[in-house]
Amino acid sequence: MAAPRTPSPRKVLGRLSLPERNFVADALRTETVGGVLLLIAAVTALIWANVPALHDSYESVSHFHLGPAALGLHLSIAHWAADGLLAVFFFVAGIELKRELVAGDLRDPRAAALPVVAALCGMAVPALVYTLTNLTGGGSLQGWAVPTATDIAFALAVLAVIGTSLPSALRAFLLTLAVVDDLFAILIIAIFFTDRIDFAALAGAVVGLAVFWLLLRRGVRGWYVYVPLALVNWALMYNSGVHATIAGVAMGLMLRCTTREDEEHSPGEHVEHLVRPLSAGLAVPLFALFSAGVAISGGALGDVFTRPETLGVVLGLVVGKALGIFGGTWLTARFTRASLSDDLAWPDVFAVASLAGIGFTVSLLIGELAFDGDPVLTDEVKAAVLTGSLIAALGATVLLKLRNARYRRMYEDEERDEDLDGVPDIYEQDDPAYHLRMAELHDRKAAEHRRLAEVKAAERRGLAEVAGGAGEDNDGPA
């Protein structure tokens, strides 16, 4: 009687499935371009706000109000960027999370546990670091949530700038981490930074969301139906006192992200493909342009490391994020008896965890909400977010560069397609047809090499005959 087969241990951060790899590659391509635009917007904001001749114009544009006052929407440009444009960003985040959980690799609870636990630890530890720093230094605890968020676009822009060929499994891990902690960040905003509630407007928003969901379930199509309804839902949510971006993530989670027999892509994937460039290329960079413009001076940067609120943000992003995500990943692997992928080492996980300390977009948003009414401290906290994100980026760059040669080999293995069928060879090792195509390809190459060998041999014989004949003709005396 044969002994029962022992199941092989599950691999942490192993190779992605082919559909997931293609989706992640497409998503990260857009986010990387958006991240570069985000970097440009942030640098532009800092220059615009710190050059004396331009500072007043930055303040004037940021605080210029527009919108219908009768609807409670007479807002500043900066306010429109934070509450309006970021709703688009969170709409995409909602679709991403829904797709991962119902159609992506995270539909397996065992696979979903890793990024969820890592993201939760990557939020809890920075919050704890901030809290301990401010309890010790006598600072305000209001900003505990500022260092909890990861900015995926900024992180990918750093990867693009430093030219690291990070394997798709680590990139997907970073992307999923950011999506999960974006969701938890929006819950934090809804629960802890809502100080007033207009129940009539909130009820209207709930009804509007229910209508949105019902239309989706009935299969109603047409942007001219959903875009006006989305705007109404956003306006009602804003006037309710709950942060307006909640409407964005709620509508994103409602979209169907599974395909039916007659569909190549689900409605959620289709909408995400259309909206993601708008989010990454316009919404987030414009938010950065009107949020990152803080006054930077030698004294202000020095204060970042002496004031408990700002020091807590920096330590939370640089130390808390790295320890939280790395610790959460290690504990998940340890208690689920999973092992790390053979191609990776634990320092790789720590490097990516350090990169997750780049907490730009949502951290700036939470900083504005946490210290609303104290513009000086708000600007100092923003400077701390920029400083912490920069330190995290530099530290991660050093760690990733140490392993870049290994990453490049892994990336090349993942991308190699010798049979030119559009599918990387590494995904076809169990397909007999692939091996038959490769055999035919090698046969053609072998035949070509045999033909070239015969041609070269004939050429050599001809040269030898010419050399020998020349020697015979010249044997006589001159």
JODA-V529532 format. One record per residue. N is the residue number from 1. RES is the residue in one letter. PHI is phi in whole degrees, 0 to 359 (none if undefined). D_FIRST is the distance of its C-alpha to the first C-alpha in Angstrom with 2 decimals. Layout:
n=(N;N)
res=(RES;RES)
phi=(PHI;PHI)
d_first=(D_FIRST;D_FIRST)
//
This chain:
n=(1;2;3;4;5;6;7;8;9;10;11;12;13;14;15;16;17;18;19;20;21;22;23;24;25;26;27;28;29;30;31;32;33;34;35;36;37;38;39;40;41;42;43;44;45;46;47;48;49;50;51;52;53;54;55;56;57;58;59;60;61;62;63;64;65;66;67;68;69;70;71;72;73;74;75;76;77;78;79;80;81;82;83;84;85;86;87;88;89;90;91;92;93;94;95;96;97;98;99;100;101;102;103;104;105;106;107;108;109;110;111;112;113;114;115;116;117;118;119;120;121;122;123;124;125;126;127;128;129;130;131;132;133;134;135;136;137;138;139;140;141;142;143;144;145;146;147;148;149;150;151;152;153;154;155;156;157;158;159;160;161;162;163;164;165;166;167;168;169;170;171;172;173;174;175;176;177;178;179;180;181;182;183;184;185;186;187;188;189;190;191;192;193;194;195;196;197;198;199;200;201;202;203;204;205;206;207;208;209;210;211;212;213;214;215;216;217;218;219;220;221;222;223;224;225;226;227;228;229;230;231;232;233;234;235;236;237;238;239;240;241;242;243;244;245;246;247;248;249;250;251;252;253;254;255;256;257;258;259;260;261;262;263;264;265;266;267;268;269;270;271;272;273;274;275;276;277;278;279;280;281;282;283;284;285;286;287;288;289;290;291;292;293;294;295;296;297;298;299;300;301;302;303;304;305;306;307;308;309;310;311;312;313;314;315;316;317;318;319;320;321;322;323;324;325;326;327;328;329;330;331;332;333;334;335;336;337;338;339;340;341;342;343;344;345;346;347;348;349;350;351;352;353;354;355;356;357;358;359;360;361;362;363;364;365;366;367;368;369;370;371;372;373;374;375;376;377;378;379;380;381;382;383;384;385;386;387;388;389;390;391;392;393;394;395;396;397;398;399;400;401;402;403;404;405;406;407;408;409;410;411;412;413;414;415;416;417;418;419;420;421;422;423;424;425;426;427;428;429;430;431;432;433;434;435;436;437;438;439;440;441;442;443;444;445;446;447;448;449;450;451;452;453;454;455;456;457;458;459;460;461;462;463;464;465;466;467;468;469;470;471;472;473;474;475;476;477;478)
res=(M;A;A;P;R;T;P;S;P;R;K;V;L;G;R;L;S;L;P;E;R;N;F;V;A;D;A;L;R;T;E;T;V;G;G;V;L;L;L;I;A;A;V;T;A;L;I;W;A;N;V;P;A;L;H;D;S;Y;E;S;V;S;H;F;H;L;G;P;A;A;L;G;L;H;L;S;I;A;H;W;A;A;D;G;L;L;A;V;F;F;F;V;A;G;I;E;L;K;R;E;L;V;A;G;D;L;R;D;P;R;A;A;A;L;P;V;V;A;A;L;C;G;M;A;V;P;A;L;V;Y;T;L;T;N;L;T;G;G;G;S;L;Q;G;W;A;V;P;T;A;T;D;I;A;F;A;L;A;V;L;A;V;I;G;T;S;L;P;S;A;L;R;A;F;L;L;T;L;A;V;V;D;D;L;F;A;I;L;I;I;A;I;F;F;T;D;R;I;D;F;A;A;L;A;G;A;V;V;G;L;A;V;F;W;L;L;L;R;R;G;V;R;G;W;Y;V;Y;V;P;L;A;L;V;N;W;A;L;M;Y;N;S;G;V;H;A;T;I;A;G;V;A;M;G;L;M;L;R;C;T;T;R;E;D;E;E;H;S;P;G;E;H;V;E;H;L;V;R;P;L;S;A;G;L;A;V;P;L;F;A;L;F;S;A;G;V;A;I;S;G;G;A;L;G;D;V;F;T;R;P;E;T;L;G;V;V;L;G;L;V;V;G;K;A;L;G;I;F;G;G;T;W;L;T;A;R;F;T;R;A;S;L;S;D;D;L;A;W;P;D;V;F;A;V;A;S;L;A;G;I;G;F;T;V;S;L;L;I;G;E;L;A;F;D;G;D;P;V;L;T;D;E;V;K;A;A;V;L;T;G;S;L;I;A;A;L;G;A;T;V;L;L;K;L;R;N;A;R;Y;R;R;M;Y;E;D;E;E;R;D;E;D;L;D;G;V;P;D;I;Y;E;Q;D;D;P;A;Y;H;L;R;M;A;E;L;H;D;R;K;A;A;E;H;R;R;L;A;E;V;K;A;A;E;R;R;G;L;A;E;V;A;G;G;A;G;E;D;N;D;G;P;A)
phi=(none;288;289;298;288;279;297;290;295;290;264;272;59;282;296;287;294;299;299;293;298;294;296;298;299;294;295;290;298;292;295;294;298;297;295;296;297;297;300;298;296;295;295;300;298;295;293;300;277;251;281;308;290;252;302;298;293;297;297;296;292;300;260;289;261;205;116;288;294;297;262;71;236;273;245;286;302;298;291;299;295;286;266;268;293;290;297;294;301;286;298;296;298;296;296;302;294;299;296;299;280;251;228;269;295;278;291;278;304;293;287;289;300;298;294;293;295;298;293;297;295;288;257;292;293;301;298;293;299;300;298;297;298;278;294;289;267;74;267;277;271;297;267;301;272;301;274;273;257;250;258;295;296;296;297;290;296;298;300;294;291;275;69;270;274;294;300;298;297;289;295;295;300;296;298;294;305;295;295;295;284;297;296;293;296;291;293;299;299;295;275;258;239;248;260;216;227;265;293;294;294;295;297;297;295;296;297;299;294;295;296;302;296;296;297;297;292;279;78;293;240;123;297;293;270;278;295;299;296;296;295;296;299;297;297;295;295;298;288;286;100;282;303;296;294;301;298;297;293;296;291;297;290;279;292;284;242;247;267;257;303;266;244;275;229;286;303;298;296;297;294;299;299;281;270;304;300;295;292;286;266;231;298;291;300;292;300;298;300;257;244;270;279;251;289;244;215;301;294;295;293;295;295;302;263;244;274;301;297;284;296;297;294;298;295;298;288;279;265;297;298;298;292;294;291;297;296;296;294;296;294;298;297;294;271;258;56;267;238;292;309;299;278;240;231;300;302;296;295;295;297;292;298;294;297;291;287;281;240;271;301;289;297;298;297;294;299;295;286;292;243;300;99;234;299;295;293;301;294;294;293;298;298;293;297;297;294;298;296;294;297;298;296;294;297;295;300;298;295;288;296;297;247;294;297;294;298;296;296;296;295;295;296;290;264;296;219;291;273;55;258;87;244;305;301;296;268;243;296;262;259;303;298;299;294;294;296;294;298;296;297;291;298;297;294;297;298;295;293;297;298;295;298;295;297;294;296;296;298;294;299;297;296;296;296;296;296;295;298;297;293;292;294;259;287;289;292;289)
d_first=(0.00;3.80;6.46;9.13;11.98;15.09;18.07;20.77;23.92;26.73;29.67;33.18;35.90;33.59;34.77;36.23;35.23;37.72;39.69;39.95;41.04;43.73;44.97;45.18;46.98;49.52;50.08;50.50;52.88;55.21;54.87;55.67;58.87;59.70;59.08;61.60;64.09;63.36;64.20;67.39;68.34;67.80;69.90;72.54;72.71;73.18;75.93;77.58;77.65;78.75;81.44;84.65;86.17;83.13;82.08;84.39;83.24;79.57;80.50;82.61;79.90;77.15;79.33;80.86;80.22;79.64;78.22;79.48;80.72;80.90;77.12;76.65;75.53;78.46;76.30;76.74;75.11;72.86;71.93;71.13;68.87;66.99;66.68;66.88;65.27;62.41;61.52;60.54;58.39;56.58;56.25;54.24;52.21;51.39;50.17;48.06;46.34;45.78;44.30;41.96;40.68;40.25;39.67;39.06;36.21;37.19;36.09;32.77;33.67;31.68;33.68;36.89;36.62;37.41;40.81;41.85;41.29;42.80;45.78;46.35;46.29;48.47;51.00;50.84;51.33;54.40;55.90;55.35;56.91;59.89;60.33;60.25;62.67;65.11;64.85;65.67;68.41;69.89;69.16;68.36;64.87;65.47;63.83;60.41;58.75;60.50;57.95;54.87;54.76;53.55;55.50;53.09;55.96;57.68;54.45;53.74;57.36;56.96;53.92;56.04;58.96;57.08;55.08;51.61;48.79;46.50;43.00;42.41;39.79;42.43;45.14;43.08;42.36;46.12;46.99;44.66;45.92;49.46;48.83;47.21;49.95;52.58;51.32;51.44;54.83;56.22;55.03;56.80;59.93;59.81;59.30;61.31;64.03;65.29;68.48;69.98;68.67;70.67;68.77;70.59;69.57;66.01;65.82;67.14;64.48;61.74;63.21;63.45;59.81;58.86;60.93;59.22;55.78;56.95;58.39;55.15;53.17;55.72;55.28;58.89;59.51;62.38;63.20;66.61;64.93;62.54;64.68;67.65;65.35;63.56;66.97;68.05;64.88;65.41;69.07;68.30;65.62;68.07;70.80;68.50;68.33;64.58;64.01;64.27;61.20;59.11;60.15;58.75;55.27;55.17;56.02;53.50;50.68;51.77;51.22;48.24;45.89;43.28;43.86;44.15;43.51;47.04;47.28;46.61;47.43;47.60;51.07;50.28;49.41;52.51;54.79;53.35;53.93;57.55;58.26;56.47;59.18;61.81;60.08;59.32;62.43;65.09;64.23;62.71;65.21;68.14;66.84;66.64;70.14;71.63;69.46;69.23;73.00;73.64;76.41;75.11;77.24;76.82;77.65;75.30;72.38;73.28;73.26;69.67;68.59;71.02;70.84;67.86;67.08;66.92;65.25;62.56;61.92;61.70;59.39;57.25;56.76;56.39;54.57;53.15;51.49;49.80;48.53;47.53;45.50;43.91;43.12;41.73;39.45;38.22;37.66;35.74;33.43;33.11;32.31;30.02;28.01;29.03;30.15;33.22;33.01;32.68;36.06;37.94;38.98;40.23;43.85;43.46;42.73;45.75;47.95;47.13;47.65;51.04;51.88;51.24;54.23;56.44;57.52;60.46;60.88;59.48;60.57;64.13;63.98;62.83;65.45;68.15;67.00;66.52;69.99;71.88;75.53;75.51;75.96;76.42;73.13;71.41;72.55;71.54;68.02;67.84;68.92;66.17;63.55;64.85;64.94;61.46;60.01;61.79;60.52;56.93;57.29;58.69;56.04;53.20;54.93;54.90;51.21;50.14;52.36;50.65;47.40;49.04;48.16;44.44;44.93;46.80;43.99;41.47;43.98;44.57;40.84;40.66;43.74;43.18;43.30;43.69;43.13;45.78;44.02;44.83;41.29;40.48;38.16;35.83;34.80;34.07;31.54;28.84;31.40;31.56;35.19;36.10;34.90;36.79;39.88;39.58;39.21;42.33;44.11;43.38;44.44;47.72;48.21;47.46;49.95;52.51;52.09;52.49;55.65;57.00;56.25;58.30;61.09;61.28;61.23;64.07;66.00;65.68;66.87;69.80;70.77;70.56;72.81;75.30;75.40;75.87;78.62;80.46;80.50;82.14;84.85;85.84;86.02;89.84;92.43;93.50)
//
